[in-house]
Amino acid sequence: MRKLQILGIACLALILAAATRAQGTTGVNNAELKGGYAFTFNGMTTGGSGGSTPFAAVGRFTSDGAGNLTNGVLDTNGVGVPEKLINQAFTGTYSIGADNRGAMNLNIPGGGKLAFVMMANGTAKFVEIDASGGNGTVGSGSMEKADTTAYSTARIVGDYAFGVAGFDLSNNRTAIAGRITANGAGTFTSGAADANQSGTFTTLNVFASSYIVTDTSSGRGMLNLPPLAGGIPQNLNFVFYVVNSGKIFAMESDSPTPATPLLNGAFLQQQTPLGGFSNASLNGGMVMYLTGRVGSGCGNNTGAAPNVIAGLLTSNATGALTLTYDQNCGGAVTSVTALAGTSTVDAGGRTAIHLGGSYLVAYLVSSNQAFFVVPDNSVLFGFGDPQTATPLTNTAVSGTYACLTTVPATLGVTIFSGEFTANGATPSGSITGIEDIGAPSGASSGVSVNSAYSISSTPTNGRGTFTGSVGGGNAIVYVVSPSKFVLVSTTDSYPALLMFEH
């Protein structure tokens, strides 16, 4: 999704061809991608000197189910003219093989080549594969089916929780989580948010802002938020694309600077209980997964390193909770079991959580589902999903899954999408997969991986181990449900979270 040198373009054509061959019989499953889609992408651009700058994109397209993309529109943001496209029209082509892995070519300035994998619900998880020789853009994203009847300002109405995160030009991290009420006429009210800008934590209890769907044919719109983070004096301007009336993908349209981050994320309609949220809204298990970035000296890295956490938060509906989690900060691994704490939930869904000497904030989307932001120096940010309230063991991980590396925090993270099959066997299960990897040095397509796994319902429901090459080595798994689980590596010095979904 950026302008490349002529030599790089020639190499990338060969890469895409290799990716297509690796799918087996091409085009046989093109009908899996059909209709209107909205998409979001987070990544970074590298120029070959070892450094990187933030890059993001949001947009929409129509797929005909036969290998063609039409009516595409996208906005990108990054550094320099090649990276920043505004309301850019595009077309494209794609091919999906028998194993549900696909290759996509976007006809945009500079070109855009993607590898993706289809899920059963029509969602596609993708990575960019057109970097080579240390130059280009790498990252990951999601394409989701869009409801074209929701392409209007009037359909964005009610209570929404939101979360956005990103980096400035110095690769300092900012994350914001909050909630807001839309009146269906372009005004947000009753806003509350918590922001962490490079370790500076700010809470804003009341604010108002505006939004509008500017193009009812594409679902493209604009929204404005007031200054939410310490050190950012200006309003935050976002371009968004409607997925449906309950979800929009939003990307900051302000040009990134050394003090202004490039933020990207989502707004999700809250399922607010009658009378508002309360401690009763935390009433079971929630699998949470967070990503941050440490500036230096984390684990085995002397420079910047990712900091990732996955865990199970268990609440009793009266404000008491426990957290079991596994953390990998640049290769330094920590496991904590049954850390006791308390929560306080207000009517709008803002949740203050105290665990030992730690503090974090969540904004509830629904019961046991929330955006998280942590006031730490690595700016941990992420999401939590309600865990199925049944014992989860090896049999819960069975069948075919699409997998995606979540947002990379630094260069060095292995970024891939892929198709995996798990057998659900007890006491030791087996999972095999094919990955398509995007990297600054060049793409690797059709990479075979496999692992053995063992998952228990006690003492932590759905927690287990992976041993093998899935996730780059040994890993800890937290199962959300038989259709979703998350993996955090215990051996990778440049870790990311791996999301597996049916």
C-alpha positions as CSV (number, residue, x, y, z in Angstrom):
1,M,0.0,0.0,0.0
2,R,2.9,2.3,-0.7
3,K,5.0,3.5,-3.6
4,L,7.9,1.0,-4.3
5,Q,11.0,1.2,-6.4
6,I,10.9,-0.4,-9.8
7,L,13.1,-3.3,-8.8
8,G,10.9,-3.9,-5.8
9,I,7.8,-4.0,-8.0
10,A,9.4,-6.7,-10.2
11,C,10.3,-8.8,-7.2
12,L,6.8,-8.4,-5.8
13,A,5.2,-9.8,-8.9
14,L,7.2,-12.9,-8.4
15,I,6.2,-13.1,-4.7
16,L,2.5,-12.8,-5.5
17,A,2.8,-15.6,-8.1
18,A,4.5,-17.8,-5.5
19,A,1.7,-17.1,-3.1
20,T,-0.9,-18.0,-5.6
21,R,0.8,-21.3,-6.5
22,A,1.0,-22.2,-2.8
23,Q,-2.8,-22.2,-2.6
24,G,-3.2,-25.3,-4.7
25,T,-6.0,-25.0,-7.2
26,T,-6.6,-21.3,-7.5
27,G,-9.9,-19.6,-7.7
28,V,-12.1,-22.6,-6.7
29,N,-13.4,-20.8,-3.6
30,N,-13.7,-17.2,-5.0
31,A,-17.4,-17.2,-4.1
32,E,-16.5,-17.2,-0.4
33,L,-15.7,-13.5,-0.8
34,K,-18.8,-11.9,-2.1
35,G,-20.7,-8.6,-1.4
36,G,-19.7,-5.4,0.3
37,Y,-16.8,-5.3,2.7
38,A,-15.2,-2.8,5.1
39,F,-11.6,-3.3,6.1
40,T,-9.0,-2.0,8.5
41,F,-5.2,-2.4,8.5
42,N,-2.4,-1.6,11.0
43,G,1.3,-1.8,10.2
44,M,4.5,0.0,9.6
45,T,6.7,1.1,6.7
46,T,10.4,0.4,6.7
47,G,13.0,2.1,4.5
48,G,15.8,-0.4,4.9
49,S,17.8,1.4,7.6
50,G,16.4,-0.7,10.5
51,G,13.8,1.9,11.5
52,S,10.1,2.1,10.8
53,T,7.2,4.6,10.7
54,P,3.5,3.9,11.4
55,F,1.1,3.1,8.7
56,A,-2.7,2.5,8.7
57,A,-5.6,2.1,6.3
58,V,-9.4,1.9,6.3
59,G,-11.8,1.4,3.4
60,R,-14.4,-0.6,1.6
61,F,-15.0,-2.6,-1.6
62,T,-17.5,-4.8,-3.4
63,S,-16.5,-8.3,-4.4
64,D,-18.3,-10.1,-7.2
65,G,-17.5,-13.7,-5.9
66,A,-15.7,-14.4,-9.2
67,G,-12.3,-12.8,-8.5
68,N,-13.0,-9.1,-9.0
69,L,-13.2,-6.1,-6.7
70,T,-15.2,-3.0,-7.7
71,N,-16.4,0.2,-6.0
72,G,-13.3,0.3,-3.8
73,V,-12.5,3.4,-1.7
74,L,-9.8,3.7,0.9
75,D,-7.9,6.1,3.1
76,T,-4.3,5.6,4.2
77,N,-2.1,7.5,6.6
78,G,1.6,7.4,7.2
79,V,4.7,9.4,6.2
80,G,5.0,11.3,2.9
81,V,2.7,11.6,-0.1
82,P,2.9,7.9,-1.2
83,E,1.5,6.7,2.1
84,K,-1.4,9.2,2.5
85,L,-4.3,8.5,0.2
86,I,-7.6,10.3,0.8
87,N,-10.9,8.9,-0.5
88,Q,-8.9,6.9,-3.1
89,A,-11.0,4.9,-5.6
90,F,-9.7,1.5,-6.5
91,T,-10.5,-1.8,-8.2
92,G,-8.7,-5.1,-7.8
93,T,-8.5,-8.9,-8.3
94,Y,-8.3,-11.9,-6.0
95,S,-8.1,-15.7,-6.0
96,I,-9.0,-18.1,-3.2
97,G,-7.7,-21.6,-3.2
98,A,-9.2,-24.9,-2.0
99,D,-7.7,-24.4,1.5
100,N,-9.5,-21.0,1.9
101,R,-6.2,-19.0,1.5
102,G,-6.2,-16.2,-1.0
103,A,-4.1,-13.6,-2.8
104,M,-5.4,-10.1,-3.6
105,N,-4.0,-7.3,-5.8
106,L,-5.3,-3.8,-5.2
107,N,-5.0,-1.3,-8.1
108,I,-4.0,1.8,-6.0
109,P,-1.0,4.2,-6.4
110,G,2.1,2.2,-5.5
111,G,0.2,-1.1,-5.6
112,G,-1.0,-3.3,-2.8
113,K,-0.6,-7.0,-2.6
114,L,-2.2,-9.0,0.2
115,A,-2.4,-12.6,1.4
116,F,-5.6,-13.5,3.3
117,V,-7.6,-16.4,4.7
118,M,-11.3,-16.8,4.8
119,M,-13.5,-17.5,7.9
120,A,-16.8,-19.4,7.8
121,N,-18.8,-16.1,8.4
122,G,-17.3,-14.4,5.3
123,T,-14.7,-12.4,7.2
124,A,-11.2,-12.4,5.8
125,K,-8.0,-11.9,7.8
126,F,-5.0,-10.5,5.8
127,V,-1.4,-9.4,5.8
128,E,0.5,-7.2,3.3
129,I,3.1,-9.1,1.3
130,D,4.7,-6.5,-1.0
131,A,7.8,-5.5,1.1
132,S,11.2,-6.7,-0.1
133,G,14.8,-5.9,0.5
134,G,14.1,-4.1,3.7
135,N,11.7,-1.7,2.0
136,G,7.9,-1.6,2.1
137,T,4.9,-1.9,4.4
138,V,4.1,-4.8,6.7
139,G,1.1,-5.4,8.9
140,S,-2.2,-7.1,9.4
141,G,-5.9,-6.4,9.1
142,S,-9.5,-7.6,8.8
143,M,-12.1,-7.4,6.0
144,E,-15.7,-7.8,7.3
145,K,-19.0,-8.0,5.5
146,A,-20.7,-4.6,5.5
147,D,-24.4,-3.7,5.8
148,T,-25.0,-1.1,3.1
149,T,-28.3,-0.2,4.6
150,A,-26.4,1.3,7.6
151,Y,-24.5,3.8,5.4
152,S,-26.2,6.9,7.0
153,T,-25.6,9.2,9.9
154,A,-29.0,8.3,11.3
155,R,-28.0,4.6,11.7
156,I,-25.1,5.5,14.0
157,V,-27.2,6.0,17.1
158,G,-27.0,4.8,20.7
159,D,-24.2,4.0,23.1
160,Y,-20.8,3.0,21.7
161,A,-17.5,1.9,23.3
162,F,-14.4,2.6,21.4
163,G,-10.7,1.8,21.3
164,V,-7.9,3.2,19.2
165,A,-4.1,2.8,19.4
166,G,-1.0,3.6,17.4
167,F,2.4,5.3,17.2
168,D,3.8,8.7,16.5
169,L,6.8,9.4,14.2
170,S,9.2,8.6,17.1
171,N,7.4,5.2,17.5
172,N,6.1,6.3,20.9
173,R,2.8,4.5,21.6
174,T,-0.6,6.0,22.4
175,A,-3.9,4.2,23.2
176,I,-7.3,5.5,24.1
177,A,-10.4,3.6,25.3
178,G,-13.8,5.2,26.0
179,R,-17.5,5.4,25.5
180,I,-19.9,7.9,23.9
181,T,-23.5,8.3,22.9
182,A,-24.6,9.1,19.3
183,N,-27.9,10.9,18.7
184,G,-28.3,9.8,15.1
185,A,-28.0,13.4,13.9
186,G,-24.3,13.9,14.0
187,T,-23.6,14.7,17.7
188,F,-21.7,12.5,20.3
189,T,-22.5,13.3,23.9
190,S,-21.8,11.9,27.4
191,G,-18.3,10.9,26.4
192,A,-15.7,9.5,28.7
193,A,-12.3,8.2,27.9
194,D,-8.9,7.1,29.3
195,A,-5.7,7.7,27.3
196,N,-2.1,6.6,27.8
197,Q,0.4,8.6,25.8
198,S,3.9,7.2,26.2
199,G,3.2,6.5,29.9
200,T,1.2,9.7,30.6
201,F,-2.3,8.7,31.7
202,T,-5.3,11.0,31.3
203,T,-8.9,10.5,32.3
204,L,-11.6,12.7,30.7
205,N,-15.0,12.2,32.3
206,V,-17.3,14.4,30.1
207,F,-17.0,15.5,26.5
208,A,-19.0,16.0,23.3
209,S,-18.0,15.7,19.7
210,S,-19.4,15.3,16.2
211,Y,-19.7,12.7,13.4
212,I,-21.2,12.4,9.9
213,V,-21.5,9.8,7.1
214,T,-20.3,11.9,4.2
215,D,-20.9,9.3,1.4
216,T,-24.0,7.1,1.7
217,S,-22.7,4.9,-1.2
218,S,-19.5,3.9,0.4
219,G,-20.3,4.3,4.1
220,R,-17.4,6.7,4.5
221,G,-17.6,9.3,7.2
222,M,-15.7,11.7,9.5
223,L,-15.7,12.1,13.2
224,N,-14.0,14.5,15.6
225,L,-12.9,13.9,19.2
226,P,-11.6,16.6,21.6
227,P,-8.1,16.5,23.0
228,L,-8.0,13.2,25.0
229,A,-4.4,12.5,25.7
230,G,-1.9,14.6,27.7
231,G,0.5,16.5,25.4
232,I,-2.0,16.4,22.4
233,P,-3.6,19.8,22.4
234,Q,-5.5,19.5,19.1
235,N,-8.7,17.8,18.3
236,L,-8.4,14.3,16.9
237,N,-9.9,13.9,13.4
238,F,-10.9,10.5,12.1
239,V,-12.1,9.0,8.9
240,F,-14.3,6.0,9.3
241,Y,-16.1,3.3,7.3
242,V,-19.3,1.7,8.4
243,V,-19.3,-2.1,8.9
244,N,-22.9,-2.1,10.3
245,S,-24.9,0.1,12.6
246,G,-23.1,-1.5,15.6
247,K,-19.6,-1.2,14.3
248,I,-17.3,1.3,12.4
249,F,-13.6,1.1,11.6
250,A,-11.9,4.5,12.4
251,M,-8.5,5.8,11.5
252,E,-7.0,9.2,12.5
253,S,-6.7,11.4,9.5
254,D,-4.4,14.0,11.1
255,S,-0.8,13.7,9.7
256,P,1.4,11.9,12.2
257,T,4.2,14.0,13.8
258,P,6.8,13.4,16.6
259,A,4.0,14.4,19.0
260,T,0.8,13.3,17.2
261,P,0.2,9.6,16.9
262,L,-1.5,7.8,14.0
263,L,-4.4,6.0,15.8
264,N,-6.6,3.3,14.4
265,G,-9.4,1.2,15.9
266,A,-13.1,0.6,16.2
267,F,-16.4,1.8,17.7
268,L,-18.7,-0.9,18.9
269,Q,-22.3,-0.4,19.9
270,Q,-22.8,-1.1,23.6
271,Q,-25.4,-3.7,24.7
272,T,-26.3,-1.6,27.7
273,P,-28.5,-3.3,30.4
274,L,-31.7,-1.7,31.6
275,G,-30.5,0.9,34.2
276,G,-27.0,0.8,32.9
277,F,-23.9,-1.3,33.5
278,S,-22.9,-2.3,37.0
279,N,-20.6,-4.8,38.8
280,A,-23.2,-7.5,37.8
281,S,-22.0,-7.0,34.2
282,L,-18.7,-8.7,35.1
283,N,-20.2,-12.1,36.0
284,G,-18.0,-14.9,34.6
285,G,-14.9,-15.5,32.6
286,M,-13.3,-13.0,30.1
287,V,-10.3,-13.9,28.0
288,M,-8.3,-10.7,27.6
289,Y,-5.4,-10.0,25.2
290,L,-3.2,-6.9,25.2
291,T,-0.3,-5.5,23.2
292,G,2.3,-2.8,24.2
293,R,5.8,-1.7,23.2
294,V,8.8,-1.2,25.5
295,G,11.3,1.3,24.4
296,S,14.4,-0.6,25.4
297,G,15.9,-3.2,27.7
298,C,13.0,-5.7,27.7
299,G,13.8,-9.4,27.8
300,N,16.5,-10.3,25.3
301,N,16.3,-7.0,23.4
302,T,18.5,-4.0,23.9
303,G,16.2,-1.9,21.7
304,A,12.4,-1.6,21.3
305,A,10.4,-4.8,22.0
306,P,6.8,-6.0,22.0
307,N,5.1,-6.6,25.3
308,V,2.1,-9.0,25.0
309,I,-0.3,-10.5,27.6
310,A,-3.1,-13.0,27.4
311,G,-5.1,-14.1,30.4
312,L,-8.4,-15.1,32.0
313,L,-10.3,-12.5,34.1
314,T,-12.9,-14.2,36.3
315,S,-15.5,-12.1,38.1
316,N,-18.3,-12.9,40.5
317,A,-20.8,-10.0,39.7
318,T,-20.2,-8.3,43.0
319,G,-16.9,-6.6,42.3
320,A,-14.4,-9.3,43.3
321,L,-12.3,-10.9,40.6
322,T,-9.1,-12.9,39.9
323,L,-6.7,-12.8,36.9
324,T,-4.5,-15.5,35.6
325,Y,-2.2,-14.3,32.8
326,D,0.9,-15.1,30.8
327,Q,3.2,-12.2,29.6
328,N,6.0,-12.1,27.1
329,C,8.0,-8.9,27.1
330,G,10.8,-9.2,24.5
331,G,11.4,-12.8,25.4
332,A,11.1,-12.3,29.2
333,V,8.2,-14.5,30.2
334,T,6.0,-14.1,33.3
335,S,3.1,-16.3,34.5
336,V,0.7,-15.2,37.3
337,T,-2.0,-17.4,38.7
338,A,-5.2,-16.3,40.5
339,L,-4.2,-12.7,41.2
340,A,-7.0,-11.3,43.4
341,G,-8.5,-7.9,42.8
342,T,-11.6,-5.7,42.7
343,S,-13.6,-3.9,40.0
344,T,-15.9,-0.8,40.0
345,V,-18.3,-0.5,37.0
346,D,-20.2,2.7,36.4
347,A,-23.5,3.0,34.4
348,G,-21.7,3.9,31.2
349,G,-19.5,0.8,31.3
350,R,-16.2,2.4,32.5
351,T,-14.6,-0.2,34.8
352,A,-11.7,0.5,37.2
353,I,-9.8,-2.7,38.0
354,H,-7.3,-3.0,40.8
355,L,-5.1,-6.1,40.9
356,G,-2.5,-6.1,43.6
357,G,-0.5,-3.0,43.0
358,S,-1.7,-2.7,39.3
359,Y,-4.5,-0.7,37.8
360,L,-6.2,-0.9,34.5
361,V,-9.3,0.5,32.9
362,A,-11.9,-1.2,30.8
363,Y,-14.9,0.1,28.8
364,L,-17.6,-2.6,28.5
365,V,-19.3,-3.3,25.2
366,S,-21.5,-5.9,26.8
367,S,-21.3,-8.3,29.8
368,N,-17.7,-9.6,30.0
369,Q,-16.6,-7.9,26.8
370,A,-14.5,-4.8,26.8
371,F,-11.7,-2.5,25.5
372,F,-8.7,-2.3,27.9
373,V,-6.1,0.4,28.4
374,V,-3.4,0.2,31.0
375,P,-1.4,3.2,32.6
376,D,2.0,1.5,32.1
377,N,5.1,2.6,30.2
378,S,4.5,0.1,27.4
379,V,1.0,1.4,26.8
380,L,-0.8,-2.0,26.9
381,F,-4.1,-1.9,25.0
382,G,-6.4,-4.6,23.8
383,F,-9.7,-6.4,24.1
384,G,-11.6,-9.0,26.2
385,D,-14.1,-11.6,25.0
386,P,-16.6,-13.5,27.2
387,Q,-15.5,-17.1,27.7
388,T,-18.0,-19.9,27.2
389,A,-19.3,-20.9,30.6
390,T,-18.5,-24.6,30.2
391,P,-15.3,-26.7,30.9
392,L,-12.9,-26.1,28.0
393,T,-10.3,-28.8,27.3
394,N,-8.6,-30.3,24.2
395,T,-12.0,-31.1,22.6
396,A,-12.8,-27.4,22.5
397,V,-10.0,-26.8,19.9
398,S,-11.1,-28.9,16.9
399,G,-11.8,-28.2,13.3
400,T,-10.6,-25.6,10.9
401,Y,-9.4,-22.1,12.0
402,A,-8.2,-18.9,10.4
403,C,-5.3,-17.3,12.2
404,L,-3.9,-13.8,12.2
405,T,-1.0,-12.1,13.9
406,T,-2.4,-9.1,15.8
407,V,-1.0,-5.6,15.3
408,P,2.8,-5.7,15.3
409,A,4.4,-3.5,17.9
410,T,8.0,-3.5,16.4
411,L,9.9,-4.8,13.5
412,G,11.0,-8.3,14.0
413,V,7.5,-9.6,14.7
414,T,6.5,-12.5,12.4
415,I,3.3,-11.2,10.7
416,F,1.2,-13.9,9.0
417,S,-2.3,-15.1,8.1
418,G,-3.0,-18.8,7.7
419,E,-5.3,-21.8,7.7
420,F,-5.1,-24.3,10.5
421,T,-6.7,-27.7,11.4
422,A,-6.9,-29.1,14.9
423,N,-7.9,-32.6,15.8
424,G,-9.2,-32.1,19.3
425,A,-7.6,-35.3,20.5
426,T,-7.1,-36.1,24.2
427,P,-4.8,-36.0,26.1
428,S,-2.6,-34.5,23.4
429,G,-4.1,-32.7,20.4
430,S,-2.4,-31.9,17.1
431,I,-2.7,-28.8,15.0
432,T,-1.2,-28.2,11.6
433,G,-1.3,-25.1,9.4
434,I,-0.1,-23.2,6.3
435,E,1.1,-19.6,6.8
436,D,1.6,-16.7,4.5
437,I,4.2,-14.4,6.0
438,G,4.8,-10.7,5.2
439,A,8.2,-9.3,6.2
440,P,10.5,-6.4,5.3
441,S,12.9,-8.8,3.7
442,G,10.2,-10.3,1.5
443,A,7.2,-12.6,1.7
444,S,7.2,-16.3,2.5
445,S,4.1,-18.2,1.3
446,G,2.8,-21.6,2.0
447,V,4.9,-22.2,5.1
448,S,3.9,-25.4,6.9
449,V,3.8,-25.5,10.8
450,N,2.5,-27.9,13.4
451,S,2.2,-28.2,17.2
452,A,0.9,-30.5,19.9
453,Y,-1.4,-29.0,22.5
454,S,-2.8,-29.8,25.9
455,I,-5.7,-27.7,27.4
456,S,-7.3,-28.1,30.8
457,S,-10.4,-26.8,32.5
458,T,-8.6,-26.6,35.9
459,P,-7.2,-24.7,37.6
460,T,-7.7,-22.1,34.8
461,N,-10.5,-22.9,32.4
462,G,-9.3,-23.2,28.8
463,R,-5.6,-22.5,29.5
464,G,-3.1,-24.8,28.0
465,T,0.2,-25.2,26.2
466,F,1.3,-25.5,22.5
467,T,4.6,-27.2,21.7
468,G,6.0,-27.0,18.2
469,S,6.3,-24.5,15.4
470,V,2.9,-22.8,15.6
471,G,3.6,-19.4,17.1
472,G,7.3,-19.8,16.5
473,G,7.9,-22.3,19.3
474,N,6.3,-23.0,22.7
475,A,3.2,-21.0,23.6
476,I,0.3,-20.6,26.1
477,V,-3.2,-20.8,24.8
478,Y,-6.4,-19.3,26.3
479,V,-9.6,-20.7,24.8
480,V,-12.5,-18.2,24.5
481,S,-14.9,-20.8,23.0
482,P,-14.8,-23.7,20.6
483,S,-14.7,-21.1,17.8
484,K,-12.0,-18.8,19.1
485,F,-8.7,-19.0,21.0
486,V,-5.6,-16.8,21.5
487,L,-1.9,-17.8,21.7
488,V,1.0,-16.0,23.3
489,S,4.5,-17.3,22.7
490,T,6.9,-18.2,25.5
491,T,10.0,-18.5,23.3
492,D,9.8,-15.6,20.8
493,S,11.9,-12.4,21.5
494,Y,9.6,-10.5,19.2
495,P,6.2,-11.8,20.3
496,A,2.7,-10.9,19.0
497,L,-0.7,-12.3,19.9
498,L,-2.1,-14.9,17.5
499,M,-5.9,-15.0,17.1
500,F,-7.5,-18.2,15.8
501,E,-11.2,-18.2,14.8
502,H,-13.6,-20.5,12.9
